Amino acid sequence: MEYNDINLSIRRQCELLGVNRSSLYYCPSPETEENLAIMKMIDKQYMNTPYFGSRKMSAWINRQDGYFVNRKRVQRLMKLMRLEAIYPKPNLSRPNSEHKIYPYLLKDMEIKYSNHVWSTDITYIPMKDGFMYLVAIIDWHSRYVLSWEISNTLETDFCIVALKKALKKSTPKIFNSDQGSQFTSGPYTSVLKDAGIKISMDGKGRCFDNIFIERLWRSLKYEDIYIKDYCNGYELIDGLRRYFKLYNYERPHQSLNYKMPAEVYYARS
């Protein structure tokens, strides 16, 4: 059998070659300089107008000085960034034939205490010479960021690592996510089911079902990512550590009566 016939995960390839897996995952994914500039524009505009699809987004970009892009290019970049326009659609929750889709359990639910509901999401992180993906897990009641991980791929592994790190702190009653393949995969949902956690999933294309983590992304990007323009994964990790420490322990939230997330989370756990 030839090596090309063997389907090995990146983790296993690194083990066989004696390569540190983080040295691969922490290198930003490359794109052309022009595409990176366009992706950064898309990301910033999406924070303000999440209802922009590729048609409106390409029209907006073409009104900026020095840019002209066609819709297909914008579609490809938005897909790469995991961005989808938010607007009412019929048949939002058609189940994937391979992955089970769980119902949304949080409609009109009052979240009264820490570890009642956790949620997760993945976001695109623009960098000076490429981009990364960031996954985080947040407690809905306190807005406390329980864990996070970065990767330059959308493989499920880094999401599972973040989940297991969060579960070392506590266990929620309900865990909410979108219908991304990382969160609907068997290995991911198995971790939740083994811990006795109820699984909730947003309607497809409805980021406002997971509004608290969407607000986290906006704060992170405008207060840190867009300002710092990190060069590599190691710089990004150091920056995220500082930011999430500030976010959890030093940044008062109006919705928490100007308390800090950690203050609320640990007072009520």
Secondary structure, 3 states (H helix, E strand, C coil): CCHHHCCCCHHHHHHHHCCCHHHHHCCCECCCHHHHHHHHHHHHHHHHCCCCCHHHHHHHHCCCCCCCCCHHHHHHHHHHCCCCCCCCCCCCCCCCCCCCCCCCCCCCCCCCCCCCEEEEEEEEEEECCEEEEEEEEEECCCCCEEEEEEECCCCCHHHHHHHHHHHCCCCCCEEEECCCHHHHCHHHHHHHHHCCCEEEECCCCCHHHHHHHHHHHHHHHHHHHHHHCCCCHHHHHHHHHHHHHHHHHCCCEHHHCCECHHHHHHHHC
